[in-house]
Amino acid sequence: MSERITYNPQQCGGKPCIRGMRIRVADILELYAAGLSSAQILEDFPDLEAEDLEAALRYAAHEVDHPVLVA
């Protein structure tokens, strides 16, 4: 989906991370859910870039956009 979202089975339990760093997509989403702004997240994690945050949000939107089958 994005070169910014990476998977490595040897890192973070294979969970999606940002550019091979040990910052999981879930970590970024939890920070947003806790009420932090993009500016605050970038200040707290200087290795992140604004495009990383956008990629995490796009990834999350893509993951929840799937059909629900009802039996």
Predicted model as a PDB file, atoms N, CA, C, CB and O in Angstrom, pLDDT in the B-factor column:
MODEL        1                                                                  
ATOM      1  N   MET A   1       0.823  -1.205   0.000  1.00 56.00           N  
ATOM      2  CA  MET A   1       0.000   0.000   0.000  1.00 56.00           C  
ATOM      3  C   MET A   1       0.859   1.257   0.000  1.00 56.00           C  
ATOM      4  CB  MET A   1      -0.932   0.004   1.206  1.00 56.00           C  
ATOM      5  O   MET A   1       0.562   2.217  -0.711  1.00 56.00           O  
ATOM      6  N   SER A   2       1.905   1.253   0.784  1.00 75.00           N  
ATOM      7  CA  SER A   2       2.770   2.417   0.874  1.00 75.00           C  
ATOM      8  C   SER A   2       4.168   1.962   1.238  1.00 75.00           C  
ATOM      9  CB  SER A   2       2.235   3.434   1.906  1.00 75.00           C  
ATOM     10  O   SER A   2       4.337   1.026   2.020  1.00 75.00           O  
ATOM     11  N   GLU A   3       5.163   2.613   0.681  1.00 89.00           N  
ATOM     12  CA  GLU A   3       6.536   2.282   1.044  1.00 89.00           C  
ATOM     13  C   GLU A   3       6.856   2.718   2.468  1.00 89.00           C  
ATOM     14  CB  GLU A   3       7.510   2.930   0.071  1.00 89.00           C  
ATOM     15  O   GLU A   3       7.891   2.339   3.015  1.00 89.00           O  
ATOM     16  N   ARG A   4       5.991   3.496   3.060  1.00 95.00           N  
ATOM     17  CA  ARG A   4       6.202   3.952   4.438  1.00 95.00           C  
ATOM     18  C   ARG A   4       5.728   2.925   5.462  1.00 95.00           C  
ATOM     19  CB  ARG A   4       5.482   5.272   4.667  1.00 95.00           C  
ATOM     20  O   ARG A   4       6.166   2.962   6.612  1.00 95.00           O  
ATOM     21  N   ILE A   5       4.856   2.024   5.076  1.00 96.00           N  
ATOM     22  CA  ILE A   5       4.366   0.984   5.969  1.00 96.00           C  
ATOM     23  C   ILE A   5       5.126  -0.295   5.644  1.00 96.00           C  
ATOM     24  CB  ILE A   5       2.814   0.783   5.825  1.00 96.00           C  
ATOM     25  O   ILE A   5       5.082  -0.786   4.516  1.00 96.00           O  
ATOM     26  N   THR A   6       5.824  -0.830   6.644  1.00 94.00           N  
ATOM     27  CA  THR A   6       6.647  -2.018   6.426  1.00 94.00           C  
ATOM     28  C   THR A   6       6.242  -3.125   7.382  1.00 94.00           C  
ATOM     29  CB  THR A   6       8.136  -1.688   6.596  1.00 94.00           C  
ATOM     30  O   THR A   6       5.668  -2.882   8.443  1.00 94.00           O  
ATOM     31  N   TYR A   7       6.558  -4.348   6.976  1.00 90.00           N  
ATOM     32  CA  TYR A   7       6.302  -5.538   7.784  1.00 90.00           C  
ATOM     33  C   TYR A   7       7.607  -6.309   7.914  1.00 90.00           C  
ATOM     34  CB  TYR A   7       5.177  -6.430   7.154  1.00 90.00           C  
ATOM     35  O   TYR A   7       8.318  -6.513   6.930  1.00 90.00           O  
ATOM     36  N   ASN A   8       7.912  -6.732   9.121  1.00 91.00           N  
ATOM     37  CA  ASN A   8       9.083  -7.565   9.348  1.00 91.00           C  
ATOM     38  C   ASN A   8       8.704  -8.552  10.450  1.00 91.00           C  
ATOM     39  CB  ASN A   8      10.358  -6.702   9.739  1.00 91.00           C  
ATOM     40  O   ASN A   8       8.453  -8.140  11.582  1.00 91.00           O  
ATOM     41  N   PRO A   9       8.659  -9.851  10.136  1.00 93.00           N  
ATOM     42  CA  PRO A   9       8.264 -10.822  11.143  1.00 93.00           C  
ATOM     43  C   PRO A   9       9.194 -10.843  12.356  1.00 93.00           C  
ATOM     44  CB  PRO A   9       8.211 -12.188  10.529  1.00 93.00           C  
ATOM     45  O   PRO A   9       8.810 -11.337  13.416  1.00 93.00           O  
ATOM     46  N   GLN A  10      10.398 -10.319  12.213  1.00 93.00           N  
ATOM     47  CA  GLN A  10      11.365 -10.296  13.306  1.00 93.00           C  
ATOM     48  C   GLN A  10      11.283  -9.017  14.142  1.00 93.00           C  
ATOM     49  CB  GLN A  10      12.762 -10.450  12.752  1.00 93.00           C  
ATOM     50  O   GLN A  10      12.051  -8.838  15.087  1.00 93.00           O  
ATOM     51  N   GLN A  11      10.357  -8.141  13.795  1.00 91.00           N  
ATOM     52  CA  GLN A  11      10.264  -6.844  14.473  1.00 91.00           C  
ATOM     53  C   GLN A  11       8.820  -6.569  14.863  1.00 91.00           C  
ATOM     54  CB  GLN A  11      10.805  -5.707  13.570  1.00 91.00           C  
ATOM     55  O   GLN A  11       7.914  -6.688  14.038  1.00 91.00           O  
ATOM     56  N   CYS A  12       8.611  -6.209  16.092  1.00 92.00           N  
ATOM     57  CA  CYS A  12       7.280  -5.833  16.599  1.00 92.00           C  
ATOM     58  C   CYS A  12       6.226  -6.905  16.304  1.00 92.00           C  
ATOM     59  CB  CYS A  12       6.841  -4.500  15.985  1.00 92.00           C  
ATOM     60  O   CYS A  12       5.066  -6.593  16.035  1.00 92.00           O  
ATOM     61  N   GLY A  13       6.648  -8.163  16.360  1.00 91.00           N  
ATOM     62  CA  GLY A  13       5.705  -9.261  16.133  1.00 91.00           C  
ATOM     63  C   GLY A  13       5.098  -9.292  14.748  1.00 91.00           C  
ATOM     64  O   GLY A  13       4.022  -9.856  14.553  1.00 91.00           O  
ATOM     65  N   GLY A  14       5.773  -8.696  13.792  1.00 91.00           N  
ATOM     66  CA  GLY A  14       5.261  -8.686  12.422  1.00 91.00           C  
ATOM     67  C   GLY A  14       4.173  -7.662  12.175  1.00 91.00           C  
ATOM     68  O   GLY A  14       3.571  -7.638  11.102  1.00 91.00           O  
ATOM     69  N   LYS A  15       3.920  -6.826  13.152  1.00 94.00           N  
ATOM     70  CA  LYS A  15       2.891  -5.783  12.994  1.00 94.00           C  
ATOM     71  C   LYS A  15       3.391  -4.704  12.034  1.00 94.00           C  
ATOM     72  CB  LYS A  15       2.521  -5.153  14.374  1.00 94.00           C  
ATOM     73  O   LYS A  15       4.597  -4.486  11.924  1.00 94.00           O  
ATOM     74  N   PRO A  16       2.476  -4.029  11.342  1.00 95.00           N  
ATOM     75  CA  PRO A  16       2.894  -2.969  10.428  1.00 95.00           C  
ATOM     76  C   PRO A  16       3.566  -1.825  11.186  1.00 95.00           C  
ATOM     77  CB  PRO A  16       1.691  -2.444   9.636  1.00 95.00           C  
ATOM     78  O   PRO A  16       3.058  -1.345  12.200  1.00 95.00           O  
ATOM     79  N   CYS A  17       4.708  -1.405  10.673  1.00 96.00           N  
ATOM     80  CA  CYS A  17       5.506  -0.340  11.283  1.00 96.00           C  
ATOM     81  C   CYS A  17       5.768   0.760  10.263  1.00 96.00           C  
ATOM     82  CB  CYS A  17       6.842  -0.897  11.831  1.00 96.00           C  
ATOM     83  O   CYS A  17       5.464   0.625   9.078  1.00 96.00           O  
ATOM     84  N   ILE A  18       6.331   1.834  10.751  1.00 96.00           N  
ATOM     85  CA  ILE A  18       6.666   2.967   9.897  1.00 96.00           C  
ATOM     86  C   ILE A  18       8.124   2.850   9.457  1.00 96.00           C  
ATOM     87  CB  ILE A  18       6.416   4.313  10.634  1.00 96.00           C  
ATOM     88  O   ILE A  18       9.035   2.858  10.285  1.00 96.00           O  
ATOM     89  N   ARG A  19       8.328   2.745   8.169  1.00 95.00           N  
ATOM     90  CA  ARG A  19       9.652   2.751   7.527  1.00 95.00           C  
ATOM     91  C   ARG A  19      10.699   1.905   8.248  1.00 95.00           C  
ATOM     92  CB  ARG A  19      10.153   4.161   7.430  1.00 95.00           C  
ATOM     93  O   ARG A  19      11.846   2.326   8.391  1.00 95.00           O  
ATOM     94  N   GLY A  20      10.311   0.722   8.698  1.00 91.00           N  
ATOM     95  CA  GLY A  20      11.262  -0.180   9.319  1.00 91.00           C  
ATOM     96  C   GLY A  20      11.657   0.183  10.737  1.00 91.00           C  
ATOM     97  O   GLY A  20      12.469  -0.508  11.352  1.00 91.00           O  
ATOM     98  N   MET A  21      11.095   1.254  11.258  1.00 94.00           N  
ATOM     99  CA  MET A  21      11.377   1.642  12.641  1.00 94.00           C  
ATOM    100  C   MET A  21      10.490   0.816  13.567  1.00 94.00           C  
ATOM    101  CB  MET A  21      11.141   3.175  12.861  1.00 94.00           C  
ATOM    102  O   MET A  21       9.567   0.140  13.110  1.00 94.00           O  
ATOM    103  N   ARG A  22      10.760   0.868  14.822  1.00 94.00           N  
ATOM    104  CA  ARG A  22       9.946   0.158  15.805  1.00 94.00           C  
ATOM    105  C   ARG A  22       8.785   1.023  16.290  1.00 94.00           C  
ATOM    106  CB  ARG A  22      10.806  -0.278  16.991  1.00 94.00           C  
ATOM    107  O   ARG A  22       8.403   0.979  17.460  1.00 94.00           O  
ATOM    108  N   ILE A  23       8.248   1.791  15.386  1.00 96.00           N  
ATOM    109  CA  ILE A  23       7.049   2.585  15.661  1.00 96.00           C  
ATOM    110  C   ILE A  23       5.930   1.950  14.850  1.00 96.00           C  
ATOM    111  CB  ILE A  23       7.247   4.125  15.295  1.00 96.00           C  
ATOM    112  O   ILE A  23       5.910   2.023  13.621  1.00 96.00           O  
ATOM    113  N   ARG A  24       4.993   1.323  15.567  1.00 97.00           N  
ATOM    114  CA  ARG A  24       3.913   0.616  14.890  1.00 97.00           C  
ATOM    115  C   ARG A  24       2.828   1.591  14.421  1.00 97.00           C  
ATOM    116  CB  ARG A  24       3.309  -0.445  15.820  1.00 97.00           C  
ATOM    117  O   ARG A  24       2.634   2.660  15.000  1.00 97.00           O  
ATOM    118  N   VAL A  25       2.139   1.195  13.374  1.00 97.00           N  
ATOM    119  CA  VAL A  25       0.979   1.964  12.915  1.00 97.00           C  
ATOM    120  C   VAL A  25      -0.002   2.099  14.073  1.00 97.00           C  
ATOM    121  CB  VAL A  25       0.296   1.283  11.680  1.00 97.00           C  
ATOM    122  O   VAL A  25      -0.579   3.168  14.275  1.00 97.00           O  
ATOM    123  N   ALA A  26      -0.195   1.028  14.832  1.00 97.00           N  
ATOM    124  CA  ALA A  26      -1.119   1.065  15.974  1.00 97.00           C  
ATOM    125  C   ALA A  26      -0.701   2.109  17.003  1.00 97.00           C  
ATOM    126  CB  ALA A  26      -1.196  -0.311  16.638  1.00 97.00           C  
ATOM    127  O   ALA A  26      -1.558   2.741  17.621  1.00 97.00           O  
ATOM    128  N   ASP A  27       0.600   2.297  17.195  1.00 97.00           N  
ATOM    129  CA  ASP A  27       1.070   3.309  18.145  1.00 97.00           C  
ATOM    130  C   ASP A  27       0.609   4.700  17.719  1.00 97.00           C  
ATOM    131  CB  ASP A  27       2.606   3.270  18.261  1.00 97.00           C  
ATOM    132  O   ASP A  27       0.148   5.494  18.540  1.00 97.00           O  
ATOM    133  N   ILE A  28       0.739   4.980  16.438  1.00 97.00           N  
ATOM    134  CA  ILE A  28       0.335   6.289  15.914  1.00 97.00           C  
ATOM    135  C   ILE A  28      -1.178   6.474  16.064  1.00 97.00           C  
ATOM    136  CB  ILE A  28       0.753   6.435  14.425  1.00 97.00           C  
ATOM    137  O   ILE A  28      -1.642   7.542  16.462  1.00 97.00           O  
ATOM    138  N   LEU A  29      -1.932   5.440  15.746  1.00 97.00           N  
ATOM    139  CA  LEU A  29      -3.390   5.532  15.866  1.00 97.00           C  
ATOM    140  C   LEU A  29      -3.812   5.736  17.316  1.00 97.00           C  
ATOM    141  CB  LEU A  29      -4.052   4.273  15.301  1.00 97.00           C  
ATOM    142  O   LEU A  29      -4.752   6.482  17.590  1.00 97.00           O  
ATOM    143  N   GLU A  30      -3.129   5.082  18.239  1.00 97.00           N  
ATOM    144  CA  GLU A  30      -3.442   5.257  19.660  1.00 97.00           C  
ATOM    145  C   GLU A  30      -3.150   6.687  20.121  1.00 97.00           C  
ATOM    146  CB  GLU A  30      -2.640   4.258  20.509  1.00 97.00           C  
ATOM    147  O   GLU A  30      -3.875   7.239  20.947  1.00 97.00           O  
ATOM    148  N   LEU A  31      -2.093   7.273  19.585  1.00 98.00           N  
ATOM    149  CA  LEU A  31      -1.778   8.663  19.942  1.00 98.00           C  
ATOM    150  C   LEU A  31      -2.864   9.606  19.448  1.00 98.00           C  
ATOM    151  CB  LEU A  31      -0.417   9.077  19.361  1.00 98.00           C  
ATOM    152  O   LEU A  31      -3.282  10.511  20.170  1.00 98.00           O  
ATOM    153  N   TYR A  32      -3.322   9.395  18.208  1.00 98.00           N  
ATOM    154  CA  TYR A  32      -4.437  10.199  17.699  1.00 98.00           C  
ATOM    155  C   TYR A  32      -5.683   9.984  18.562  1.00 98.00           C  
ATOM    156  CB  TYR A  32      -4.738   9.842  16.219  1.00 98.00           C  
ATOM    157  O   TYR A  32      -6.378  10.943  18.897  1.00 98.00           O  
ATOM    158  N   ALA A  33      -5.965   8.737  18.920  1.00 97.00           N  
ATOM    159  CA  ALA A  33      -7.152   8.422  19.731  1.00 97.00           C  
ATOM    160  C   ALA A  33      -7.062   9.062  21.116  1.00 97.00           C  
ATOM    161  CB  ALA A  33      -7.318   6.898  19.868  1.00 97.00           C  
ATOM    162  O   ALA A  33      -8.085   9.383  21.721  1.00 97.00           O  
ATOM    163  N   ALA A  34      -5.852   9.245  21.610  1.00 98.00           N  
ATOM    164  CA  ALA A  34      -5.656   9.881  22.914  1.00 98.00           C  
ATOM    165  C   ALA A  34      -5.793  11.396  22.834  1.00 98.00           C  
ATOM    166  CB  ALA A  34      -4.289   9.519  23.474  1.00 98.00           C  
ATOM    167  O   ALA A  34      -5.739  12.085  23.853  1.00 98.00           O  
ATOM    168  N   GLY A  35      -5.971  11.913  21.618  1.00 98.00           N  
ATOM    169  CA  GLY A  35      -6.210  13.337  21.459  1.00 98.00           C  
ATOM    170  C   GLY A  35      -5.015  14.154  21.023  1.00 98.00           C  
ATOM    171  O   GLY A  35      -5.108  15.379  20.946  1.00 98.00           O  
ATOM    172  N   LEU A  36      -3.891  13.513  20.733  1.00 98.00           N  
ATOM    173  CA  LEU A  36      -2.722  14.265  20.280  1.00 98.00           C  
ATOM    174  C   LEU A  36      -2.920  14.730  18.840  1.00 98.00           C  
ATOM    175  CB  LEU A  36      -1.443  13.406  20.398  1.00 98.00           C  
ATOM    176  O   LEU A  36      -3.544  14.040  18.034  1.00 98.00           O  
ATOM    177  N   SER A  37      -2.396  15.879  18.536  1.00 97.00           N  
ATOM    178  CA  SER A  37      -2.438  16.398  17.170  1.00 97.00           C  
ATOM    179  C   SER A  37      -1.240  15.854  16.398  1.00 97.00           C  
ATOM    180  CB  SER A  37      -2.444  17.960  17.161  1.00 97.00           C  
ATOM    181  O   SER A  37      -0.310  15.301  16.985  1.00 97.00           O  
ATOM    182  N   SER A  38      -1.272  16.016  15.102  1.00 97.00           N  
ATOM    183  CA  SER A  38      -0.135  15.609  14.274  1.00 97.00           C  
ATOM    184  C   SER A  38       1.129  16.333  14.716  1.00 97.00           C  
ATOM    185  CB  SER A  38      -0.417  15.890  12.785  1.00 97.00           C  
ATOM    186  O   SER A  38       2.201  15.730  14.780  1.00 97.00           O  
ATOM    187  N   ALA A  39       1.011  17.608  15.020  1.00 98.00           N  
ATOM    188  CA  ALA A  39       2.171  18.392  15.446  1.00 98.00           C  
ATOM    189  C   ALA A  39       2.757  17.837  16.744  1.00 98.00           C  
ATOM    190  CB  ALA A  39       1.783  19.871  15.629  1.00 98.00           C  
ATOM    191  O   ALA A  39       3.976  17.772  16.899  1.00 98.00           O  
ATOM    192  N   GLN A  40       1.899  17.442  17.667  1.00 98.00           N  
ATOM    193  CA  GLN A  40       2.375  16.889  18.932  1.00 98.00           C  
ATOM    194  C   GLN A  40       3.076  15.543  18.724  1.00 98.00           C  
ATOM    195  CB  GLN A  40       1.207  16.728  19.911  1.00 98.00           C  
ATOM    196  O   GLN A  40       4.107  15.267  19.337  1.00 98.00           O  
ATOM    197  N   ILE A  41       2.504  14.716  17.857  1.00 98.00           N  
ATOM    198  CA  ILE A  41       3.112  13.414  17.576  1.00 98.00           C  
ATOM    199  C   ILE A  41       4.482  13.610  16.944  1.00 98.00           C  
ATOM    200  CB  ILE A  41       2.206  12.569  16.648  1.00 98.00           C  
ATOM    201  O   ILE A  41       5.446  12.946  17.327  1.00 98.00           O  
ATOM    202  N   LEU A  42       4.571  14.514  15.984  1.00 98.00           N  
ATOM    203  CA  LEU A  42       5.851  14.766  15.325  1.00 98.00           C  
ATOM    204  C   LEU A  42       6.876  15.343  16.299  1.00 98.00           C  
ATOM    205  CB  LEU A  42       5.659  15.718  14.145  1.00 98.00           C  
ATOM    206  O   LEU A  42       8.070  15.073  16.175  1.00 98.00           O  
ATOM    207  N   GLU A  43       6.422  16.120  17.249  1.00 97.00           N  
ATOM    208  CA  GLU A  43       7.333  16.673  18.256  1.00 97.00           C  
ATOM    209  C   GLU A  43       7.841  15.570  19.190  1.00 97.00           C  
ATOM    210  CB  GLU A  43       6.626  17.781  19.072  1.00 97.00           C  
ATOM    211  O   GLU A  43       9.015  15.555  19.563  1.00 97.00           O  
ATOM    212  N   ASP A  44       6.951  14.654  19.561  1.00 96.00           N  
ATOM    213  CA  ASP A  44       7.327  13.564  20.471  1.00 96.00           C  
ATOM    214  C   ASP A  44       8.176  12.492  19.789  1.00 96.00           C  
ATOM    215  CB  ASP A  44       6.081  12.925  21.052  1.00 96.00           C  
ATOM    216  O   ASP A  44       8.953  11.803  20.450  1.00 96.00           O  
ATOM    217  N   PHE A  45       8.031  12.351  18.476  1.00 96.00           N  
ATOM    218  CA  PHE A  45       8.762  11.340  17.705  1.00 96.00           C  
ATOM    219  C   PHE A  45       9.489  12.031  16.551  1.00 96.00           C  
ATOM    220  CB  PHE A  45       7.795  10.227  17.170  1.00 96.00           C  
ATOM    221  O   PHE A  45       8.990  12.034  15.426  1.00 96.00           O  
ATOM    222  N   PRO A  46      10.641  12.607  16.811  1.00 96.00           N  
ATOM    223  CA  PRO A  46      11.334  13.396  15.786  1.00 96.00           C  
ATOM    224  C   PRO A  46      11.768  12.601  14.554  1.00 96.00           C  
ATOM    225  CB  PRO A  46      12.535  14.035  16.391  1.00 96.00           C  
ATOM    226  O   PRO A  46      12.072  13.196  13.520  1.00 96.00           O  
ATOM    227  N   ASP A  47      11.803  11.264  14.646  1.00 96.00           N  
ATOM    228  CA  ASP A  47      12.155  10.460  13.475  1.00 96.00           C  
ATOM    229  C   ASP A  47      10.999  10.327  12.489  1.00 96.00           C  
ATOM    230  CB  ASP A  47      12.607   9.083  13.913  1.00 96.00           C  
ATOM    231  O   ASP A  47      11.199   9.932  11.340  1.00 96.00           O  
ATOM    232  N   LEU A  48       9.796  10.657  12.938  1.00 97.00           N  
ATOM    233  CA  LEU A  48       8.632  10.574  12.053  1.00 97.00           C  
ATOM    234  C   LEU A  48       8.521  11.818  11.187  1.00 97.00           C  
ATOM    235  CB  LEU A  48       7.346  10.385  12.867  1.00 97.00           C  
ATOM    236  O   LEU A  48       8.996  12.897  11.542  1.00 97.00           O  
ATOM    237  N   GLU A  49       7.882  11.631  10.045  1.00 97.00           N  
ATOM    238  CA  GLU A  49       7.587  12.726   9.124  1.00 97.00           C  
ATOM    239  C   GLU A  49       6.074  12.803   8.948  1.00 97.00           C  
ATOM    240  CB  GLU A  49       8.307  12.523   7.744  1.00 97.00           C  
ATOM    241  O   GLU A  49       5.365  11.827   9.192  1.00 97.00           O  
ATOM    242  N   ALA A  50       5.593  13.945   8.533  1.00 97.00           N  
ATOM    243  CA  ALA A  50       4.154  14.135   8.341  1.00 97.00           C  
ATOM    244  C   ALA A  50       3.585  13.070   7.393  1.00 97.00           C  
ATOM    245  CB  ALA A  50       3.869  15.551   7.787  1.00 97.00           C  
ATOM    246  O   ALA A  50       2.463  12.603   7.589  1.00 97.00           O  
ATOM    247  N   GLU A  51       4.344  12.692   6.384  1.00 96.00           N  
ATOM    248  CA  GLU A  51       3.892  11.675   5.435  1.00 96.00           C  
ATOM    249  C   GLU A  51       3.715  10.323   6.104  1.00 96.00           C  
ATOM    250  CB  GLU A  51       4.875  11.554   4.282  1.00 96.00           C  
ATOM    251  O   GLU A  51       2.888   9.523   5.666  1.00 96.00           O  
ATOM    252  N   ASP A  52       4.478  10.054   7.161  1.00 97.00           N  
ATOM    253  CA  ASP A  52       4.323   8.801   7.905  1.00 97.00           C  
ATOM    254  C   ASP A  52       2.971   8.763   8.600  1.00 97.00           C  
ATOM    255  CB  ASP A  52       5.456   8.633   8.936  1.00 97.00           C  
ATOM    256  O   ASP A  52       2.298   7.732   8.605  1.00 97.00           O  
ATOM    257  N   LEU A  53       2.578   9.875   9.179  1.00 97.00           N  
ATOM    258  CA  LEU A  53       1.287   9.946   9.854  1.00 97.00           C  
ATOM    259  C   LEU A  53       0.146   9.767   8.859  1.00 97.00           C  
ATOM    260  CB  LEU A  53       1.142  11.278  10.594  1.00 97.00           C  
ATOM    261  O   LEU A  53      -0.824   9.061   9.135  1.00 97.00           O  
ATOM    262  N   GLU A  54       0.267  10.402   7.716  1.00 96.00           N  
ATOM    263  CA  GLU A  54      -0.744  10.254   6.671  1.00 96.00           C  
ATOM    264  C   GLU A  54      -0.827   8.805   6.200  1.00 96.00           C  
ATOM    265  CB  GLU A  54      -0.431  11.180   5.484  1.00 96.00           C  
ATOM    266  O   GLU A  54      -1.919   8.280   5.984  1.00 96.00           O  
ATOM    267  N   ALA A  55       0.322   8.165   6.042  1.00 96.00           N  
ATOM    268  CA  ALA A  55       0.348   6.767   5.605  1.00 96.00           C  
ATOM    269  C   ALA A  55      -0.319   5.870   6.645  1.00 96.00           C  
ATOM    270  CB  ALA A  55       1.799   6.303   5.351  1.00 96.00           C  
ATOM    271  O   ALA A  55      -1.030   4.931   6.285  1.00 96.00           O  
ATOM    272  N   ALA A  56      -0.100   6.146   7.921  1.00 96.00           N  
ATOM    273  CA  ALA A  56      -0.722   5.343   8.977  1.00 96.00           C  
ATOM    274  C   ALA A  56      -2.241   5.477   8.928  1.00 96.00           C  
ATOM    275  CB  ALA A  56      -0.196   5.766  10.364  1.00 96.00           C  
ATOM    276  O   ALA A  56      -2.955   4.487   9.085  1.00 96.00           O  
ATOM    277  N   LEU A  57      -2.731   6.675   8.714  1.00 96.00           N  
ATOM    278  CA  LEU A  57      -4.176   6.881   8.626  1.00 96.00           C  
ATOM    279  C   LEU A  57      -4.761   6.222   7.379  1.00 96.00           C  
ATOM    280  CB  LEU A  57      -4.498   8.374   8.625  1.00 96.00           C  
ATOM    281  O   LEU A  57      -5.836   5.625   7.440  1.00 96.00           O  
ATOM    282  N   ARG A  58      -4.062   6.326   6.252  1.00 94.00           N  
ATOM    283  CA  ARG A  58      -4.523   5.655   5.028  1.00 94.00           C  
ATOM    284  C   ARG A  58      -4.551   4.146   5.224  1.00 94.00           C  
ATOM    285  CB  ARG A  58      -3.616   6.017   3.834  1.00 94.00           C  
ATOM    286  O   ARG A  58      -5.489   3.474   4.793  1.00 94.00           O  
ATOM    287  N   TYR A  59      -3.516   3.614   5.877  1.00 93.00           N  
ATOM    288  CA  TYR A  59      -3.449   2.178   6.141  1.00 93.00           C  
ATOM    289  C   TYR A  59      -4.652   1.746   6.989  1.00 93.00           C  
ATOM    290  CB  TYR A  59      -2.118   1.815   6.856  1.00 93.00           C  
ATOM    291  O   TYR A  59      -5.310   0.753   6.679  1.00 93.00           O  
ATOM    292  N   ALA A  60      -4.929   2.487   8.043  1.00 94.00           N  
ATOM    293  CA  ALA A  60      -6.048   2.148   8.922  1.00 94.00           C  
ATOM    294  C   ALA A  60      -7.371   2.197   8.162  1.00 94.00           C  
ATOM    295  CB  ALA A  60      -6.094   3.102  10.126  1.00 94.00           C  
ATOM    296  O   ALA A  60      -8.211   1.311   8.322  1.00 94.00           O  
ATOM    297  N   ALA A  61      -7.558   3.208   7.351  1.00 93.00           N  
ATOM    298  CA  ALA A  61      -8.794   3.325   6.567  1.00 93.00           C  
ATOM    299  C   ALA A  61      -8.939   2.142   5.618  1.00 93.00           C  
ATOM    300  CB  ALA A  61      -8.812   4.649   5.774  1.00 93.00           C  
ATOM    301  O   ALA A  61     -10.035   1.609   5.443  1.00 93.00           O  
ATOM    302  N   HIS A  62      -7.847   1.742   5.017  1.00 90.00           N  
ATOM    303  CA  HIS A  62      -7.872   0.608   4.095  1.00 90.00           C  
ATOM    304  C   HIS A  62      -8.204  -0.688   4.836  1.00 90.00           C  
ATOM    305  CB  HIS A  62      -6.522   0.476   3.369  1.00 90.00           C  
ATOM    306  O   HIS A  62      -8.959  -1.516   4.328  1.00 90.00           O  
ATOM    307  N   GLU A  63      -7.652  -0.864   6.016  1.00 88.00           N  
ATOM    308  CA  GLU A  63      -7.859  -2.093   6.778  1.00 88.00           C  
ATOM    309  C   GLU A  63      -9.289  -2.263   7.270  1.00 88.00           C  
ATOM    310  CB  GLU A  63      -6.928  -2.124   7.949  1.00 88.00           C  
ATOM    311  O   GLU A  63      -9.768  -3.392   7.378  1.00 88.00           O  
ATOM    312  N   VAL A  64      -9.973  -1.179   7.566  1.00 88.00           N  
ATOM    313  CA  VAL A  64     -11.343  -1.305   8.063  1.00 88.00           C  
ATOM    314  C   VAL A  64     -12.370  -1.290   6.939  1.00 88.00           C  
ATOM    315  CB  VAL A  64     -11.645  -0.189   9.040  1.00 88.00           C  
ATOM    316  O   VAL A  64     -13.558  -1.495   7.188  1.00 88.00           O  
ATOM    317  N   ASP A  65     -11.941  -1.055   5.732  1.00 84.00           N  
ATOM    318  CA  ASP A  65     -12.854  -0.999   4.599  1.00 84.00           C  
ATOM    319  C   ASP A  65     -12.910  -2.383   3.926  1.00 84.00           C  
ATOM    320  CB  ASP A  65     -12.406   0.102   3.582  1.00 84.00           C  
ATOM    321  O   ASP A  65     -12.279  -2.623   2.897  1.00 84.00           O  
ATOM    322  N   HIS A  66     -13.684  -3.274   4.543  1.00 78.00           N  
ATOM    323  CA  HIS A  66     -13.834  -4.595   3.979  1.00 78.00           C  
ATOM    324  C   HIS A  66     -15.295  -5.040   4.142  1.00 78.00           C  
ATOM    325  CB  HIS A  66     -12.858  -5.599   4.656  1.00 78.00           C  
ATOM    326  O   HIS A  66     -15.995  -4.557   5.031  1.00 78.00           O  
ATOM    327  N   PRO A  67     -15.743  -5.941   3.301  1.00 77.00           N  
ATOM    328  CA  PRO A  67     -17.129  -6.367   3.414  1.00 77.00           C  
ATOM    329  C   PRO A  67     -17.369  -7.160   4.693  1.00 77.00           C  
ATOM    330  CB  PRO A  67     -17.521  -7.197   2.205  1.00 77.00           C  
ATOM    331  O   PRO A  67     -16.497  -7.888   5.168  1.00 77.00           O  
ATOM    332  N   VAL A  68     -18.559  -7.001   5.232  1.00 76.00           N  
ATOM    333  CA  VAL A  68     -18.977  -7.766   6.402  1.00 76.00           C  
ATOM    334  C   VAL A  68     -19.961  -8.823   5.925  1.00 76.00           C  
ATOM    335  CB  VAL A  68     -19.618  -6.841   7.506  1.00 76.00           C  
ATOM    336  O   VAL A  68     -21.006  -8.503   5.358  1.00 76.00           O  
ATOM    337  N   LEU A  69     -19.621 -10.074   6.156  1.00 79.00           N  
ATOM    338  CA  LEU A  69     -20.490 -11.174   5.746  1.00 79.00           C  
ATOM    339  C   LEU A  69     -21.396 -11.562   6.906  1.00 79.00           C  
ATOM    340  CB  LEU A  69     -19.657 -12.393   5.270  1.00 79.00           C  
ATOM    341  O   LEU A  69     -20.938 -11.747   8.034  1.00 79.00           O  
ATOM    342  N   VAL A  70     -22.662 -11.681   6.620  1.00 81.00           N  
ATOM    343  CA  VAL A  70     -23.641 -12.056   7.632  1.00 81.00           C  
ATOM    344  C   VAL A  70     -24.136 -13.443   7.297  1.00 81.00           C  
ATOM    345  CB  VAL A  70     -24.820 -11.036   7.705  1.00 81.00           C  
ATOM    346  O   VAL A  70     -24.550 -13.714   6.170  1.00 81.00           O  
ATOM    347  N   ALA A  71     -24.090 -14.316   8.280  1.00 74.00           N  
ATOM    348  CA  ALA A  71     -24.524 -15.709   8.044  1.00 74.00           C  
ATOM    349  C   ALA A  71     -26.001 -15.866   8.281  1.00 74.00           C  
ATOM    350  CB  ALA A  71     -23.758 -16.678   8.940  1.00 74.00           C  
ATOM    351  O   ALA A  71     -26.537 -16.964   8.131  1.00 74.00           O  
TER     352      ALA A  71                                                      
ENDMDL                                                                          
END                                                                             
